[in-house]
Amino acid sequence: MKDQNVMGKSSKVIEVDKIAVRFSGDSGDGMQLTGTLFSQTSAVYGNDISTFPDFPADIRAPQGTIGGVSGFQVHFGRGVSTPGDQTDVLVAMNPAALKANARFMKPGGTIVLDVDSFDRKGLEKAGYKTDDPITEDQLDGYNLIKAPITTLTKESVKELELDNKSVLRSKNMFALGLVYWLFNRPIAHTQAYIKTKFGKNPAIMQANLLVLQAGFDYGNNIQAMTPSYHVSPSENRKGIYRNLNGNTAAAWGLLLASEKSGLPLFLGSYPITPATEILQELAARKDLGVKVFQAEDEIAGVCTAIGASYSGALGVTSTSGPGLALKTEAIGLAVMAELPLVVVNVQRGGPSTGLPTKTEQSDLLQALFGRNGESPVVVMAASTPVNCFDYAFYAAKIALEHMIPVILLTDGFLANGTQQWRVPDEGDFPVIELPRTRQKTGEFKPYLRSEDKLNRDWVVPGMKGYEHRIGGLEKDAVTGNISHDGPNHHLMVSLRQQKLERVAHFVPELEVVGDASADLLVVGWGGTFGHLYAAVEALNKEGRKVALAHFNYINPLPLNTAELLGRYKKIVVCELNMGQFAGFLRMKHPQFSYEQFNKVQGQPFTVQELKEQFVKLMEA
Amino acid sequence: MSEVQEYTFVDFKSALNVRWCPGCGDHAILNTVQKAMAELQLKPEEVVVVSGIGCSSRFTYYMSTFGFHTIHGRGSAIASGVKVARPDLKVWHITGDGDALAIGGNHFIHTVRRNVDLNIILFNNQIYGLTKGQYSPTSKHGFVSKSSPFGTVEQPFRPGELTLGARGHFFARTVDRELKLCVDVFKAADRFEGTSVVEVLQNCVIFNDKTHQAITDKEFKDDRTILLEHGKPMIFGKNRDKGLMLEGLTLKVVQLGVNGVEEKDLLVHDAECTDSTMHLKLATMEYPEFPVALGVIRSVKGAVYNRDVEAQIQEVQQNSSVKSFRDLATRGNVWEVK
């Protein structure tokens, strides 16, 4: 490799609004932790952050190969809404990491390499044909920081007399220290983390602290050769903040709903990628009285939740696409019995086993229509990692207050991505009011409905004088007794549909962001919000007349949907599927014509491809 | 009895007309469950009856308690949810051989394995009645039915064997027409903490009439069944002159007074023995080689899922500083913007 570092110049500081850093190495190199620590420090410093981990589906792929590369991208700064299409600064711990990520580099960006791993063997494993990966991957013109990370890590801890394995495991801290220097970030937050994490193992703690410092000092010593960055902090509201990923956010939203409704939370679930973390997070929440039932299968997961709901708990099940398919019949039972139920479906690539670790939005039609009979359920979708919290809360609120199953759609991208999150104040979320019965004892009619929501009363076992029987058979519209009467069935089917439609009166109207007099309306739903927003914002800055309407409530659609869609000359519906929401809009509002932009590659949209698409549509 | 009984069996009857076929064994099971509940002085508002799908599962509607008629095979999962969420309730799960052992087999074995405190009443008529006569997972090999016109070519499950294989703690067997035995067994099942599986040999008068007749008919039943009672010798027969002994590792029917066999030589039933080996032998005895065992075959105390869930929550709560959602959200890696 040719040394491109030039000595003797003073350090240049680059001012930017936002920047994307990607930490990349072998599965065992600790890149997820490194990225997480860096994003925490950035958030503490006052930046907006958005992160996306990109790890292999195999638990232990062969070392040093592209299949084993684990990456973690952090996008931080002011007004950050996506993890970033491209990487400004890449940390590559080995040749495979460089090979895997070279194509995502922003031209002119910075690449930090551990030159110690760029030997013949490492290059071969990564699939490089020559000894010069920079030329081979056409990376000339980038700022290269070729740091002997492995050597310097060993050097900095040699007095501790640790075994070789422990020494090598701390080299991620060297990279982290160096990146902190690059961005003028203090290392104190990470020092505090290391002290807590390794408190019981002083030698390891000491090693990590020394290596972190060594990385930072290394940056200081080579500053002459490389630019550093100043990234603008954003102006955040006062409050307590933390970083949160979508799955934890969803779990926590349910915890708040439990508290605000006064009902114990019951989760029946079965492990499935990428939803498992919800199960794990809630299983750890016995301190808050959560009951988690790891069931024998997906069906028992939802069935135990329905049983819990029947007996008066907040019943929830979490899953991903194949699991939702298995829960189908039981969700129909909750529709028929008119019981509250929350189903959190973290979408992944399908059909069948599909792409378990990749993101997609292809369960929408399954959520809307994947049941036998006329079987309406509320369908909602979170649109950022942290608003999984809000929508999980509101999914529970709607389910409990309207006595109806709610399917909340998130996706692999939201589930694993993190953002900074402001801990809500007491008054930020409303109390959940349960439809407890006002009927007299001894005359209870389980299917008598309220006038506003058309929901039935919630009576739970133990209430003397209210004993009654419900089930999956059609029932008389008032008494709830089994009824096979044709006109009664027609009435009940209509009532269940109307009950669903009433929900629209209790959810916010759709809002449009971007140019008020736009020619093109971009329509999206769920996890694509960040990318659509960034693309529309960028085009608005360029003077393009484009706006965004992003849906979180899908069934029922917000009341002002038609009025809003009618304001624009051209509508394009963008989804990570083949056009499921576009089809639903055509069914509900056939008076408009919808263009589509679809992608099913297991990856989010890129802002760049969206911009290009929108410009093309506007110029068409 | 001088005690004032708050509830009688009538208090457990709903207003609906019972619509099982005349002569169906289900009527007797319904009556005896209601009688058992009255004798146990259960409170109707604290009883939840959960059923799946099938003739037996209509049971729910005929009870004046809380009831949930659910979907095919999933009753034990739904009942588990009810009990785990609300351990204060008495949860009875009514099911059949198709519901519990075919479509619901997975939920059945896992419920038994966890030992959730449920009373599972398994109506075994060896046929699908509601769909009008197809063979079930307990139909005997070669059984001719609408879906096996040339006889089945599959081996049946034996509910007791399956229950014990799933590490069941309580298994009993009774016969629909043995009213007193039904009441006794249902009461024992309710008093047992854990999953109590009661197999009821039930007659389907329309599609599988007399399927159990060879053992349940008044004329033969004393010679072809044995009522097992904890702590008592295993004697049976019209003249109480037959018994069970162990020969090597197998059971053997013996005649008292023949070859010097006396009552003291007979096996004594120990329903509470943790080792299930003998219970398995007893539960799988089949006529004509053996008498069919009735009564409580196994009743062994063990860890109960719903009780342990409560205990674990209590223990964690005592040792945790997280008392509210806000405590959780504001601890750990947080920072403040002022």
Interface residues (C-beta under 8 A of the other chain):
Chain A: Q40 A43 V44 G46 Y193 N236 R237 K238 G239 I240 Y241 R242 N243 W252 L255 L256 E259 P264 F266 G268 R285 K286 D287 L288 G289 K291 F293 A295 E296 D297 I299 A300 C303 T304 A305 I306 G307 A308 S309 Y310 S311 G312 A313 G315 E329 A330 G332 L333 A337 V423 P424 E426 V460 P461 G462 M463 K464 G465 Y466 E467 H468 R469 I470 G471 G472 L473 N481 I482
Chain B: S14 L16 K43 P44 E45 E46 V47 V48 V50 I53 T60 Y61 M63 S64 T65 F66 G67 F68 H69 T70 I71 R74 A77 I78 A79 S80 G81 V82 K83 V84 A85 R86 D88 L89 N106 H107 H110 V309 Q312 I313 V316 Q317 S320 V322 K323 S324 F325 R326 L328 A329 T330 G332 N333 V334 W335 E336 V337 K338
